Amino acid sequence: MGHKFIPLLIAVLGMSLSFGAWAQTQTGGQSIPYDMDEECYRLYQEGSTLVGKPGFQEVNEQLYRLAVQKEDKRGKVFYYINRLRDVTRQPWETPAADTTARLQEAMARGDKVLAAHEDLKNVARETQLSQYFYYSYSLTKNYFYNNRMQLKAMELVREMQDVAQAEGNEYGQWQAAKELASLYTAQEDFEAARRNLAYVVKEHEITSDPIIRSQDICYHYIDYSETFPPDHDSVRFYVQKALELRSTPQDSARCLFAQTKLAALDMDLPLYRKLRDQSLSNPYMAIILNDKAQMLFTGVDYILSGKGWENRQYYYSISVSLIQFCAVMAEKTGDYRLSNHLNKYIVSTLRRSFTRRSRLNLAEMDAQLKNDLLTADLADKSRQVRRISVVVGILVIVLSLVVLVALLLYIRNLRKSRDRDEKLIAELREANEKVRLANEAKTRFVQNMSHEVRTPLNAIVGFSQLLSLPDGSFPPEEKEEFSSHIVNNTKMLTMLLDDILNASAMDSGNYRIIYEEGECSFMCHEAISSAEHRLQPGVSMKFIPAKEGLFSFRTDPRRVQQILINLLTNACKHTSSGEIRLGYSLEEYPGEVAFFVEDTGPGVPADKADAIFDRFTKLNDFVQGTGLGLSICREIAGKMGGRVFLDTANKEGARFVFVLPLTPPVADND
């Protein structure tokens, strides 16, 4: 897990260097890199070296008093910055090996971190130094992420992004995108990281914000290039951009590392060995990349020397991105056995990583729930103490009357407490049930995906090995059949991954609907062309034209075709004989266009008409699929103002209906 924190450490290092460069431009390159009093700056530096150590509090308080005396607003802000840093770096009371106790201690300390975070935000508002407002989010996010509270870290970055968007603060939005990219990179979600880094580099090119313009952008181009597959053309383009913009020794070191990898991919061995030696002797390489460069170059050297397969155990100790690079290198050198082995290992590693993150998130949720219950219990006890104090005071004044009133109040409070406890117990049971159901859903998903991904992968690997046998082992028609099986299983695997990515895009709010004119017959024919290769032997697929003839309306044709393809693919899975029919009508639902997919399969029981649209729900576990297709169809239709449902009145086979309004709802991207 250690390698996953490297992107965050690099991001923090880059942010510190960039921020210092920006501050220096504001002061015209003076000896003090910030626009502040010289004595305040000296105390700030001294306090920074004592963060998390004895003597820090005294020095930091001196900084605050001097900043107030000299009305140095930046010195006042730096007092709160160092205080937040100190809270995050206090020594631990529990050993790291006891992960549960360490997580609970980290969450308890998190309250102090959040309090210091709020103080820093408030003083940044008062002094109108907004960059420190967002810097506070970055420091606080790092504390929670580094202590395995990824959900809280992501929540903080999302909050920073929401505040920046609401206030129209360009720097805040830019900084939030950088933090999101670092979180997604650490989780090896390179697609999500790529989206945010695309915004970071583009905004740096077009913005007029002086803070953003002063930031070092070189290493962000390197980060951006590393989100693409190693042999993707975009890698070279963004490495070249980084080379043009490098300005620090750290930038040059990362660019050198990227150039070395490109030379290896080009199989330019003299240049590779030259750049490799330069990389390993560069003093900054060990600072920004740890042992990443040494490990990668060792793996590449094994491959180039023909000893990659012999040392395959070595690759298990490096990160997924480096294994992916080595897999590409193995393929380029013709070591397909090692390449296939590494690709399978990547899939297995990602699956285990997903399970491990899910467990950590559940543990974090459970610890947070216990912490909330403890806080509520303490607050309740505090309220009871105050009530008793009031009762005692009244007893001193009017003993006889107050005794009666106190008894009545006590009885009423007992009833309220009982009702409150019963409500709390019910809420706790409901929360526990949700956690249990989420855990079961996660388990089903991991088990299902393990089977669904393994089946096509095994087929691809098996038939690929058969094709690699010497000529004459199989006749040409059998080899052609093997190739067809590989293509079909590749498409099957792509469809599984697309379903997961679509579901993830909808959950994150990144799924977009783009409206334009769409012709119904054309969309139906396109869907049939995309799905008919999934037909089982002996089954035909037909288009039923509408009585009204050709008809066009304003919609998102790509999303309509996606829903129709999913419905047709679902019908192909469950129809072993007969036919599948696709058509549309304007009469069945006046004012709307209704597409329908009918098949002659076994049909769906009426009591399962709604359940089949739940995520990961499959009526037949022996049929290929993730259980996401129908759920995605319904969610896309809902975003377009439409609906997808099972026609329970149809008794022969299954009939799915997809209804859309003729006039689309108003959309922000329309």
HUWOQUI-V781620 format. One record per pair of residues at least 6 apart in sequence whose ideal C-beta (glycine too) atoms are under 6 Angstrom apart, sorted by sequence separation. I is the first residue (numbers start at 1). J is the second residue. D is the distance in Angstrom with one decimal. If there is no record, write none. Layout:
I/J/D + I/J/D
This chain:
32/38/5.9 + 50/56/4.0 + 96/102/6.0 + 228/234/4.8 + 246/252/5.3 + 279/285/5.6 + 302/308/4.9 + 505/511/4.4 + 535/541/5.9 + 588/594/4.6 + 611/617/5.8 + 637/643/5.5 + 94/101/4.3 + 228/235/5.2 + 395/402/4.8 + 586/593/5.9 + 637/644/4.6 + 27/35/5.3 + 67/75/3.3 + 94/102/5.0 + 124/132/4.2 + 144/152/4.3 + 145/153/3.8 + 164/172/2.8 + 184/192/4.1 + 185/193/4.4 + 204/212/6.0 + 263/271/4.4 + 264/272/4.8 + 285/293/5.3 + 315/323/5.4 + 330/338/4.2 + 331/339/4.2 + 394/402/4.2 + 647/655/4.1 + 24/33/4.6 + 26/35/5.7 + 32/41/4.9 + 50/59/5.9 + 67/76/4.3 + 124/133/3.9 + 144/153/4.3 + 164/173/4.3 + 184/193/3.8 + 246/255/5.4 + 263/272/4.1 + 302/311/4.7 + 330/339/4.1 + 532/541/5.0 + 571/580/4.7 + 585/594/5.2 + 618/627/4.4 + 23/33/5.1 + 225/235/4.7 + 617/627/5.1 + 634/644/4.8 + 646/656/5.9 + 647/657/5.3 + 23/34/5.0 + 94/105/5.0 + 315/326/5.9 + 584/595/4.6 + 616/627/4.2 + 633/644/4.8 + 47/59/4.6 + 121/133/5.3 + 141/153/4.8 + 164/176/5.7 + 181/193/4.7 + 243/255/5.2 + 263/275/5.5 + 327/339/5.0 + 645/657/5.9 + 20/33/5.6 + 46/59/5.3 + 47/60/4.7 + 204/217/4.7 + 225/238/3.9 + 242/255/5.3 + 528/541/5.8 + 583/596/5.9 + 224/238/5.0 + 225/239/5.2 + 279/293/5.3 + 644/658/5.0 + 64/79/4.3 + 121/136/5.2 + 141/156/4.7 + 161/176/3.7 + 181/196/4.0 + 260/275/4.0 + 327/342/3.9 + 391/406/4.8 + 467/482/5.4 + 582/597/5.4 + 47/63/5.9 + 63/79/5.0 + 120/136/4.1 + 140/156/5.8 + 141/157/5.6 + 160/176/4.7 + 180/196/4.5 + 181/197/4.8 + 259/275/5.7 + 260/276/5.4 + 299/315/5.9 + 327/343/5.3 + 466/482/5.4 + 615/631/4.6 + 643/659/5.4 + 221/238/4.8 + 581/598/4.5 + 613/630/5.0 + 642/659/5.4 + 612/630/5.6 + 613/631/5.7 + 642/660/4.0 + 43/62/5.6 + 44/63/5.8 + 60/79/5.9 + 117/136/5.4 + 137/156/5.7 + 157/176/5.9 + 177/196/4.4 + 201/220/5.7 + 239/258/4.5 + 260/279/5.2 + 323/342/5.4 + 463/482/4.4 + 524/543/5.5 + 580/599/4.7 + 43/63/4.0 + 200/220/5.3 + 221/241/4.7 + 222/242/4.9 + 641/661/5.1 + 221/242/3.9 + 276/297/5.1 + 613/634/4.8 + 60/82/5.3 + 157/179/4.6 + 177/199/4.7 + 178/200/5.6 + 257/279/5.5 + 308/330/5.6 + 463/485/5.0 + 578/600/2.9 + 117/140/4.3 + 137/160/4.0 + 157/180/5.6 + 177/200/5.1 + 201/224/5.9 + 256/279/5.3 + 295/318/4.9 + 323/346/5.6 + 463/486/5.0 + 218/242/4.9 + 575/599/4.4 + 641/665/4.2 + 87/112/5.1 + 88/113/5.8 + 575/600/6.0 + 40/66/5.6 + 87/113/5.3 + 134/160/6.0 + 197/223/5.7 + 296/322/5.0 + 303/329/5.0 + 320/346/5.7 + 460/486/5.4 + 571/597/5.6 + 575/601/4.1 + 40/67/5.4 + 113/140/5.9 + 197/224/4.2 + 218/245/4.5 + 299/326/4.7 + 303/330/5.4 + 308/335/5.3 + 574/601/4.0 + 217/245/5.8 + 218/246/4.7 + 309/337/5.9 + 571/599/4.0 + 87/116/4.9 + 174/203/5.2 + 253/282/5.0 + 300/329/5.7 + 309/338/4.8 + 320/349/5.8 + 460/489/5.1 + 521/550/5.7 + 568/597/6.0 + 56/86/5.5 + 113/143/5.3 + 303/333/5.7 + 308/338/4.6 + 459/489/4.3 + 567/597/4.2 + 253/284/3.9 + 520/551/5.0 + 40/72/5.0 + 84/116/4.2 + 219/251/6.0 + 222/254/4.8 + 253/285/5.1 + 37/70/5.1 + 83/116/5.6 + 194/227/3.9 + 218/251/4.2 + 456/489/3.9 + 519/552/4.5 + 44/78/4.6 + 51/85/4.7 + 52/86/5.8 + 193/227/5.1 + 231/265/5.9 + 250/284/5.3 + 523/557/5.5 + 527/561/5.1 + 531/565/5.2 + 37/72/4.6 + 40/75/3.5 + 47/82/4.8 + 51/86/5.0 + 219/254/5.7 + 249/284/5.1 + 517/552/5.4 + 526/561/5.3 + 530/565/5.0 + 534/569/5.5 + 36/72/5.4 + 84/120/5.4 + 222/258/5.8 + 257/293/5.6 + 264/300/5.3 + 456/492/4.7 + 539/575/5.3 + 52/89/3.2 + 170/207/5.8 + 190/227/4.3 + 456/493/4.3 + 518/555/4.8 + 523/560/5.2 + 527/564/3.7 + 531/568/3.8 + 535/572/5.5 + 542/579/6.0 + 544/581/5.4 + 609/646/4.4 + 36/74/4.2 + 51/89/5.6 + 134/172/4.7 + 141/179/6.0 + 171/209/5.6 + 174/212/5.3 + 250/288/5.5 + 523/561/5.3 + 527/565/5.0 + 531/569/5.3 + 534/572/4.0 + 546/584/5.3 + 548/586/5.2 + 36/75/5.2 + 80/119/5.4 + 170/209/4.6 + 515/554/5.5 + 518/557/3.7 + 538/577/5.5 + 540/579/4.5 + 541/580/4.7 + 542/581/5.1 + 543/582/5.5 + 544/583/3.1 + 546/585/5.5 + 609/648/5.3 + 34/74/5.8 + 80/120/4.2 + 171/211/4.9 + 536/576/5.3 + 106/147/4.0 + 134/175/4.7 + 138/179/6.0 + 171/212/5.7 + 515/556/5.7 + 527/568/5.9 + 514/556/5.5 + 604/646/5.8 + 606/648/4.7 + 80/123/5.2 + 513/556/5.0 + 452/496/5.5 + 77/123/5.6 + 77/127/5.8 + 573/623/5.0 + 603/653/5.4 + 604/654/5.2 + 603/654/4.9 + 77/129/5.7 + 601/653/5.2 + 600/653/4.5 + 73/127/4.0 + 599/653/4.7 + 77/132/5.2 + 84/139/5.5 + 88/143/4.2 + 599/654/5.6 + 598/655/4.7 + 524/582/5.4 + 570/629/5.7 + 597/656/4.8 + 596/657/5.1 + 566/629/4.5 + 594/657/5.8 + 595/658/4.3 + 520/584/4.9 + 594/659/4.9 + 566/633/5.1 + 592/659/5.2 + 593/660/5.5 + 592/661/5.5 + 563/633/4.7 + 589/659/5.5 + 563/636/5.8 + 559/636/5.3 + 131/211/5.6 + 358/442/4.9 + 567/656/5.1 + 355/446/5.5 + 230/325/4.5 + 563/658/5.6 + 231/328/5.3 + 230/328/4.7 + 553/662/5.1 + 554/664/5.5 + 340/461/5.8 + 503/628/5.4 + 513/639/5.5 + 499/626/5.2 + 513/640/5.8 + 499/628/4.1 + 506/635/5.3 + 496/626/5.6 + 502/632/5.1 + 188/320/5.3 + 515/664/5.2 + 513/667/5.6 + 514/669/6.0 + 515/670/4.7 + 512/669/5.7 + 11/182/3.9 + 445/616/5.4 + 444/616/5.6 + 8/182/5.2 + 452/626/5.8 + 7/182/5.4 + 7/185/4.1 + 8/186/5.4 + 7/186/5.0 + 4/186/4.7 + 22/211/5.7 + 25/214/5.1 + 22/214/3.8 + 18/215/4.2 + 18/216/4.4 + 14/219/5.0 + 151/361/5.4 + 148/360/5.6 + 151/364/5.5 + 149/364/5.3 + 107/367/5.4 + 104/367/5.5 + 103/367/5.5 + 107/371/5.6 + 10/288/5.9 + 3/319/4.2
